[in-house]
Amino acid sequence: MAAALHRTDDRRLAAILVADVAGYSRLMSRDERGTLDRLRALRKSFVEPAVARHGGRVVKLTGDGILAEFASAVGAVEAAVEVQAAVAGHEAARAEDDRLRFRIGINLGDVVVDGDDILGDGVNVAARLAALAEPGGLCASGAVHDQVRDKLPYPFEDWGERAVKNIPRPVRVQALRPELLAVLPRAVTPGWSTERGAGEDSVAHRRAALLEALRAAARVGDGRLGPGRVEALADARGVAAEELPALVARWYKAGQVAISWGGTLEVLPEAAADASPAIRGRGAGSDAVDR
């Protein structure tokens, strides 16, 4: 009896990544063999190398599912971003309804080790986060975001607390939407990390830092950025003026309102979208924004 009272499970803290394929049943019903072959190729070419490169291991593959664990939340998020960018590029030539797109959930929590497998609420929360993610995007728990927000430049959106199935407490959800991931370079530099001093010079860091600055500035006052403000923010973060039109076009697709105004860009917060035209242009930059 005494031995039983002191017995503990083999546990450890881990960053858990769960991924599944959006619309998998539909794709399988249309072309079972082709879908399986494509999924295997994506796993081999993109998922497994990214997980290994960022210090993780693939725990198991189940149908369209992937379970991986990492020693750090930073590694898990970097791997997820790399996978989503690479898969989006690989699938871009296919018709929209024929693309393989992962939904990824990442949680930091306690796991129970069972041989090579991991179990427990930490894994379950990651699976529920994957179910909340948009196709091509990812959702991370608040615990993950707390670990990465000062180390990685990615523009997470706070989706608030969500009740998820079979988890007793609400989970705070931080999301990276597919459209925001598209702002980053198509392929994230393998092994990039702000901790190694290279992050502040990377294209991804500069663009994401600009996006965060614009979103914050657009919420001040009446929500508008005055003439030259966007260019000033971009210049301060090392983003060239010629990059702005393409970036703004992607912010528009992410649900924000972008205006090209006499060659100067103005950005409105999402809350203003219902009251304003989505995009209108006048002057030098008006034809540069892709609807």
KEZA-246386 format. One record per residue (C-alpha): z negated, y, x negated; chain; residue number from 1. Coordinates in nm, 4 decimals. Layout:
BEGIN
> Z | Y | X | A | NUM .
...
END
This chain:
BEGIN
> 0.0000 | 0.0000 | 0.0000 | A | 1 .
> -0.0890 | 0.2421 | -0.2807 | A | 2 .
> 0.2470 | 0.1803 | -0.4463 | A | 3 .
> 0.4248 | 0.2504 | -0.1188 | A | 4 .
> 0.2366 | 0.5776 | -0.0724 | A | 5 .
> 0.3447 | 0.7026 | -0.4150 | A | 6 .
> 0.7029 | 0.5859 | -0.3938 | A | 7 .
> 0.9608 | 0.8669 | -0.3981 | A | 8 .
> 1.3350 | 0.8610 | -0.3540 | A | 9 .
> 1.5607 | 0.9500 | -0.6463 | A | 10 .
> 1.6380 | 1.3114 | -0.5620 | A | 11 .
> 1.7985 | 1.6065 | -0.7353 | A | 12 .
> 1.9177 | 1.9564 | -0.6589 | A | 13 .
> 2.2954 | 1.9846 | -0.6531 | A | 14 .
> 2.5804 | 2.2044 | -0.5392 | A | 15 .
> 2.7720 | 1.9939 | -0.2890 | A | 16 .
> 3.1385 | 2.0437 | -0.2009 | A | 17 .
> 3.2912 | 1.8784 | 0.1040 | A | 18 .
> 3.6591 | 1.9127 | 0.1910 | A | 19 .
> 3.8783 | 1.7793 | 0.4680 | A | 20 .
> 4.2365 | 1.8349 | 0.5810 | A | 21 .
> 4.2953 | 2.0643 | 0.8788 | A | 22 .
> 4.5032 | 1.8955 | 1.1493 | A | 23 .
> 4.4929 | 1.5614 | 0.9681 | A | 24 .
> 4.5282 | 1.3451 | 1.2811 | A | 25 .
> 4.8334 | 1.5413 | 1.3944 | A | 26 .
> 4.9972 | 1.5130 | 1.0528 | A | 27 .
> 4.9228 | 1.1393 | 1.0379 | A | 28 .
> 5.0698 | 1.0769 | 1.3824 | A | 29 .
> 5.3884 | 1.2534 | 1.2762 | A | 30 .
> 5.4331 | 1.0849 | 0.9364 | A | 31 .
> 5.1559 | 0.8488 | 0.8319 | A | 32 .
> 5.3014 | 0.7240 | 0.5029 | A | 33 .
> 5.4311 | 1.0639 | 0.3948 | A | 34 .
> 5.0992 | 1.2355 | 0.4740 | A | 35 .
> 4.8988 | 0.9772 | 0.2801 | A | 36 .
> 5.1288 | 1.0044 | -0.0208 | A | 37 .
> 5.1132 | 1.3847 | -0.0195 | A | 38 .
> 4.7330 | 1.3847 | 0.0143 | A | 39 .
> 4.6956 | 1.1423 | -0.2779 | A | 40 .
> 4.9227 | 1.3633 | -0.4886 | A | 41 .
> 4.7201 | 1.6767 | -0.4061 | A | 42 .
> 4.3973 | 1.5027 | -0.4958 | A | 43 .
> 4.5341 | 1.3764 | -0.8264 | A | 44 .
> 4.7173 | 1.6944 | -0.9267 | A | 45 .
> 4.4764 | 1.9636 | -0.8077 | A | 46 .
> 4.1419 | 1.8466 | -0.6692 | A | 47 .
> 4.0246 | 1.5994 | -0.9310 | A | 48 .
> 4.1253 | 1.8149 | -1.2333 | A | 49 .
> 3.9627 | 2.1273 | -1.0836 | A | 50 .
> 3.6385 | 1.9441 | -1.0084 | A | 51 .
> 3.6225 | 1.8023 | -1.3610 | A | 52 .
> 3.7191 | 2.1335 | -1.5217 | A | 53 .
> 3.4273 | 2.3109 | -1.3546 | A | 54 .
> 3.1623 | 2.0542 | -1.4405 | A | 55 .
> 3.1624 | 1.8441 | -1.1249 | A | 56 .
> 3.2349 | 1.4885 | -1.0242 | A | 57 .
> 3.4141 | 1.3427 | -0.7246 | A | 58 .
> 3.1529 | 1.1280 | -0.5492 | A | 59 .
> 3.3866 | 0.9625 | -0.2998 | A | 60 .
> 3.7069 | 0.9929 | -0.1003 | A | 61 .
> 3.6993 | 0.9024 | 0.2703 | A | 62 .
> 4.0238 | 0.9234 | 0.4661 | A | 63 .
> 4.1097 | 1.2920 | 0.4442 | A | 64 .
> 3.7613 | 1.3773 | 0.3138 | A | 65 .
> 3.6384 | 1.4616 | -0.0342 | A | 66 .
> 3.2766 | 1.4758 | -0.1471 | A | 67 .
> 3.1976 | 1.6254 | -0.4888 | A | 68 .
> 2.8818 | 1.7452 | -0.6597 | A | 69 .
> 2.8254 | 2.0067 | -0.9292 | A | 70 .
> 2.5400 | 2.1066 | -1.1534 | A | 71 .
> 2.5870 | 2.4725 | -1.0519 | A | 72 .
> 2.6974 | 2.6687 | -0.7485 | A | 73 .
> 2.9251 | 2.8779 | -0.9711 | A | 74 .
> 3.1178 | 2.5680 | -1.0769 | A | 75 .
> 3.1547 | 2.4488 | -0.7178 | A | 76 .
> 3.2916 | 2.7831 | -0.5954 | A | 77 .
> 3.5280 | 2.8228 | -0.8915 | A | 78 .
> 3.6643 | 2.4721 | -0.8329 | A | 79 .
> 3.7101 | 2.5382 | -0.4599 | A | 80 .
> 3.8952 | 2.8658 | -0.5184 | A | 81 .
> 4.1197 | 2.7016 | -0.7764 | A | 82 .
> 4.2015 | 2.4135 | -0.5412 | A | 83 .
> 4.2803 | 2.6375 | -0.2457 | A | 84 .
> 4.5045 | 2.8677 | -0.4490 | A | 85 .
> 4.6916 | 2.5774 | -0.6087 | A | 86 .
> 4.7383 | 2.3851 | -0.2827 | A | 87 .
> 4.8554 | 2.6985 | -0.0986 | A | 88 .
> 5.1205 | 2.7551 | -0.3643 | A | 89 .
> 5.2288 | 2.3924 | -0.3630 | A | 90 .
> 5.2635 | 2.3778 | 0.0165 | A | 91 .
> 5.4155 | 2.7241 | 0.0682 | A | 92 .
> 5.7740 | 2.5997 | 0.0957 | A | 93 .
> 5.6907 | 2.3720 | 0.3901 | A | 94 .
> 5.6917 | 2.4734 | 0.7549 | A | 95 .
> 5.3590 | 2.6212 | 0.8690 | A | 96 .
> 5.2709 | 2.3242 | 1.0918 | A | 97 .
> 5.3600 | 2.0722 | 0.8206 | A | 98 .
> 5.1359 | 2.2058 | 0.5440 | A | 99 .
> 4.8381 | 2.0191 | 0.4064 | A | 100 .
> 4.5489 | 2.2656 | 0.3964 | A | 101 .
> 4.1922 | 2.1901 | 0.3026 | A | 102 .
> 3.8818 | 2.3277 | 0.4705 | A | 103 .
> 3.5980 | 2.3435 | 0.2187 | A | 104 .
> 3.2226 | 2.3719 | 0.2635 | A | 105 .
> 2.9772 | 2.4294 | -0.0218 | A | 106 .
> 2.6001 | 2.3990 | -0.0051 | A | 107 .
> 2.3166 | 2.4058 | -0.2577 | A | 108 .
> 2.0440 | 2.1633 | -0.1666 | A | 109 .
> 1.8391 | 1.8539 | -0.2253 | A | 110 .
> 2.0294 | 1.5243 | -0.2266 | A | 111 .
> 1.9168 | 1.1635 | -0.2253 | A | 112 .
> 2.0891 | 0.9550 | -0.4925 | A | 113 .
> 2.1998 | 0.6080 | -0.3845 | A | 114 .
> 2.3844 | 0.4488 | -0.6740 | A | 115 .
> 2.6955 | 0.6612 | -0.7238 | A | 116 .
> 2.6630 | 0.8120 | -0.3758 | A | 117 .
> 2.4625 | 1.1143 | -0.2594 | A | 118 .
> 2.3077 | 1.1531 | 0.0857 | A | 119 .
> 2.0808 | 1.3807 | 0.2837 | A | 120 .
> 2.0708 | 1.7136 | 0.4635 | A | 121 .
> 2.2213 | 1.8935 | 0.1646 | A | 122 .
> 2.5405 | 1.6903 | 0.2110 | A | 123 .
> 2.5321 | 1.7223 | 0.5897 | A | 124 .
> 2.5143 | 2.1028 | 0.5718 | A | 125 .
> 2.8149 | 2.1116 | 0.3363 | A | 126 .
> 3.0107 | 1.8984 | 0.5855 | A | 127 .
> 2.9197 | 2.1317 | 0.8724 | A | 128 .
> 3.0275 | 2.4321 | 0.6642 | A | 129 .
> 3.3642 | 2.2663 | 0.5990 | A | 130 .
> 3.4106 | 2.2273 | 0.9742 | A | 131 .
> 3.3526 | 2.6036 | 1.0172 | A | 132 .
> 3.6000 | 2.7038 | 0.7451 | A | 133 .
> 3.9511 | 2.8204 | 0.8242 | A | 134 .
> 4.2398 | 2.6047 | 0.6999 | A | 135 .
> 4.2935 | 2.7106 | 0.3395 | A | 136 .
> 3.9560 | 2.8851 | 0.3254 | A | 137 .
> 3.5982 | 2.7966 | 0.2452 | A | 138 .
> 3.2487 | 2.8510 | 0.3804 | A | 139 .
> 2.9403 | 2.8580 | 0.1584 | A | 140 .
> 2.5750 | 2.8573 | 0.2538 | A | 141 .
> 2.3556 | 3.1583 | 0.1905 | A | 142 .
> 2.1870 | 2.9656 | -0.0906 | A | 143 .
> 2.5217 | 2.9273 | -0.2686 | A | 144 .
> 2.6109 | 3.2926 | -0.2190 | A | 145 .
> 2.2766 | 3.4010 | -0.3644 | A | 146 .
> 2.3661 | 3.2152 | -0.6844 | A | 147 .
> 2.7246 | 3.3381 | -0.7242 | A | 148 .
> 2.7374 | 3.6909 | -0.5839 | A | 149 .
> 2.6544 | 3.8596 | -0.9158 | A | 150 .
> 2.8546 | 3.6137 | -1.1258 | A | 151 .
> 3.1870 | 3.5751 | -0.9435 | A | 152 .
> 3.4151 | 3.8490 | -0.8078 | A | 153 .
> 3.5223 | 3.6805 | -0.4852 | A | 154 .
> 3.5057 | 3.8879 | -0.1622 | A | 155 .
> 3.2858 | 3.6779 | 0.0663 | A | 156 .
> 3.2438 | 3.7763 | 0.4302 | A | 157 .
> 2.9006 | 3.7369 | 0.5896 | A | 158 .
> 2.9458 | 3.5406 | 0.9126 | A | 159 .
> 2.5756 | 3.5496 | 0.9913 | A | 160 .
> 2.3531 | 3.2591 | 1.0877 | A | 161 .
> 2.5170 | 2.9672 | 1.2654 | A | 162 .
> 2.3585 | 2.6743 | 1.4434 | A | 163 .
> 2.5156 | 2.3524 | 1.3176 | A | 164 .
> 2.4943 | 2.0016 | 1.4565 | A | 165 .
> 2.1929 | 1.7891 | 1.3570 | A | 166 .
> 2.0488 | 2.0581 | 1.1271 | A | 167 .
> 1.7166 | 2.1952 | 1.2601 | A | 168 .
> 1.7531 | 2.5520 | 1.1280 | A | 169 .
> 2.0482 | 2.7920 | 1.1471 | A | 170 .
> 2.2594 | 2.8161 | 0.8326 | A | 171 .
> 2.3733 | 3.1515 | 0.6946 | A | 172 .
> 2.7475 | 3.1332 | 0.6393 | A | 173 .
> 2.9438 | 3.3222 | 0.3753 | A | 174 .
> 3.3199 | 3.2788 | 0.4049 | A | 175 .
> 3.6240 | 3.3246 | 0.1868 | A | 176 .
> 3.9179 | 3.3577 | 0.4247 | A | 177 .
> 4.2618 | 3.2251 | 0.3286 | A | 178 .
> 4.4087 | 3.5757 | 0.3411 | A | 179 .
> 4.1453 | 3.7060 | 0.1022 | A | 180 .
> 4.2001 | 3.4147 | -0.1333 | A | 181 .
> 4.5661 | 3.5154 | -0.1358 | A | 182 .
> 4.4679 | 3.8450 | -0.3010 | A | 183 .
> 4.3650 | 3.6479 | -0.6074 | A | 184 .
> 4.6200 | 3.5153 | -0.8586 | A | 185 .
> 4.8053 | 3.2041 | -0.7430 | A | 186 .
> 4.6378 | 2.9944 | -1.0124 | A | 187 .
> 4.2881 | 3.0830 | -1.1239 | A | 188 .
> 4.2551 | 3.0708 | -1.5018 | A | 189 .
> 4.0929 | 2.7352 | -1.5899 | A | 190 .
> 3.7420 | 2.7782 | -1.7215 | A | 191 .
> 3.7217 | 3.1497 | -1.6393 | A | 192 .
> 3.3663 | 3.2777 | -1.6098 | A | 193 .
> 3.2017 | 3.6163 | -1.6176 | A | 194 .
> 2.9225 | 3.4578 | -1.8182 | A | 195 .
> 3.1684 | 3.4094 | -2.1052 | A | 196 .
> 3.2654 | 3.7749 | -2.0970 | A | 197 .
> 3.6265 | 3.7243 | -1.9873 | A | 198 .
> 3.5719 | 3.7862 | -1.6161 | A | 199 .
> 3.5674 | 4.1649 | -1.6255 | A | 200 .
> 3.9138 | 4.1698 | -1.7846 | A | 201 .
> 4.0727 | 3.9174 | -1.5460 | A | 202 .
> 4.3250 | 4.0156 | -1.2805 | A | 203 .
> 4.1181 | 3.8274 | -1.0222 | A | 204 .
> 3.8048 | 4.0232 | -1.1073 | A | 205 .
> 3.9789 | 4.3619 | -1.0950 | A | 206 .
> 4.1526 | 4.2977 | -0.7641 | A | 207 .
> 3.8471 | 4.1495 | -0.5959 | A | 208 .
> 3.6270 | 4.4340 | -0.7237 | A | 209 .
> 3.8730 | 4.6826 | -0.5741 | A | 210 .
> 3.8724 | 4.5003 | -0.2413 | A | 211 .
> 3.4934 | 4.5084 | -0.2254 | A | 212 .
> 3.4916 | 4.8814 | -0.3118 | A | 213 .
> 3.7498 | 4.9605 | -0.0434 | A | 214 .
> 3.5664 | 4.7647 | 0.2227 | A | 215 .
> 3.2406 | 4.9414 | 0.1398 | A | 216 .
> 3.3980 | 5.2870 | 0.1230 | A | 217 .
> 3.5838 | 5.2416 | 0.4523 | A | 218 .
> 3.2523 | 5.1934 | 0.6336 | A | 219 .
> 3.1240 | 5.5348 | 0.5296 | A | 220 .
> 3.1679 | 5.8338 | 0.7625 | A | 221 .
> 3.4531 | 5.7933 | 1.0118 | A | 222 .
> 3.5847 | 5.4847 | 0.8356 | A | 223 .
> 3.8759 | 5.6565 | 0.6629 | A | 224 .
> 3.9409 | 5.6949 | 0.2941 | A | 225 .
> 4.0646 | 6.0445 | 0.2136 | A | 226 .
> 4.3837 | 6.1285 | 0.0239 | A | 227 .
> 4.3856 | 5.9822 | -0.3230 | A | 228 .
> 4.0625 | 5.7875 | -0.2701 | A | 229 .
> 4.2271 | 5.4448 | -0.2806 | A | 230 .
> 4.4170 | 5.5320 | -0.5968 | A | 231 .
> 4.0981 | 5.6626 | -0.7594 | A | 232 .
> 3.9070 | 5.3467 | -0.6753 | A | 233 .
> 4.1951 | 5.1351 | -0.8036 | A | 234 .
> 4.2248 | 5.3310 | -1.1274 | A | 235 .
> 3.8509 | 5.3002 | -1.1928 | A | 236 .
> 3.8829 | 4.9219 | -1.1665 | A | 237 .
> 4.1961 | 4.8830 | -1.3743 | A | 238 .
> 4.4323 | 4.8034 | -1.0851 | A | 239 .
> 4.7741 | 4.9621 | -1.1317 | A | 240 .
> 4.9116 | 5.1856 | -0.8551 | A | 241 .
> 5.2213 | 4.9679 | -0.8200 | A | 242 .
> 5.0010 | 4.6723 | -0.7225 | A | 243 .
> 4.8550 | 4.8529 | -0.4215 | A | 244 .
> 5.1284 | 4.8052 | -0.1582 | A | 245 .
> 5.1306 | 4.4267 | -0.1933 | A | 246 .
> 4.7517 | 4.4093 | -0.1920 | A | 247 .
> 4.7250 | 4.6300 | 0.1154 | A | 248 .
> 4.9784 | 4.4147 | 0.2969 | A | 249 .
> 4.7502 | 4.1179 | 0.2411 | A | 250 .
> 4.4428 | 4.3096 | 0.3576 | A | 251 .
> 4.6323 | 4.3887 | 0.6779 | A | 252 .
> 4.6974 | 4.0191 | 0.7293 | A | 253 .
> 4.3260 | 3.9593 | 0.6756 | A | 254 .
> 4.2521 | 4.1671 | 0.9864 | A | 255 .
> 4.1963 | 4.5106 | 0.8394 | A | 256 .
> 4.3992 | 4.8225 | 0.9149 | A | 257 .
> 4.6091 | 4.9605 | 0.6347 | A | 258 .
> 4.7971 | 5.2899 | 0.6567 | A | 259 .
> 5.0558 | 5.4201 | 0.4163 | A | 260 .
> 5.0329 | 5.7977 | 0.4400 | A | 261 .
> 5.2579 | 6.0182 | 0.2330 | A | 262 .
> 5.2327 | 5.7827 | -0.0623 | A | 263 .
> 4.8535 | 5.7658 | -0.0325 | A | 264 .
> 4.6989 | 5.4557 | 0.1220 | A | 265 .
> 4.4145 | 5.4726 | 0.3705 | A | 266 .
> 4.2136 | 5.1708 | 0.4780 | A | 267 .
> 4.0150 | 5.1402 | 0.8002 | A | 268 .
> 3.7411 | 4.8816 | 0.8591 | A | 269 .
> 3.8055 | 4.5922 | 1.0941 | A | 270 .
> 3.5941 | 4.7558 | 1.3668 | A | 271 .
> 3.8563 | 5.0288 | 1.4036 | A | 272 .
> 4.1468 | 4.7888 | 1.4507 | A | 273 .
> 4.1421 | 4.7940 | 1.8309 | A | 274 .
> 4.1644 | 5.1730 | 1.8446 | A | 275 .
> 4.4367 | 5.2236 | 1.5845 | A | 276 .
> 4.7901 | 5.1030 | 1.5183 | A | 277 .
> 4.7759 | 4.8088 | 1.2770 | A | 278 .
> 5.0084 | 4.9715 | 1.0269 | A | 279 .
> 5.1975 | 5.2947 | 1.0418 | A | 280 .
> 5.3730 | 5.4671 | 0.7583 | A | 281 .
> 5.4986 | 5.8046 | 0.6561 | A | 282 .
> 5.6207 | 5.9189 | 0.3182 | A | 283 .
> 5.6804 | 5.7460 | -0.0088 | A | 284 .
> 5.4727 | 5.4340 | 0.0478 | A | 285 .
> 5.5610 | 5.3613 | 0.4098 | A | 286 .
> 5.8341 | 5.1075 | 0.3464 | A | 287 .
> 5.6291 | 4.9162 | 0.0885 | A | 288 .
> 5.3857 | 4.7543 | 0.3324 | A | 289 .
> 5.5050 | 4.4169 | 0.4573 | A | 290 .
> 5.4321 | 4.3627 | 0.8254 | A | 291 .
END
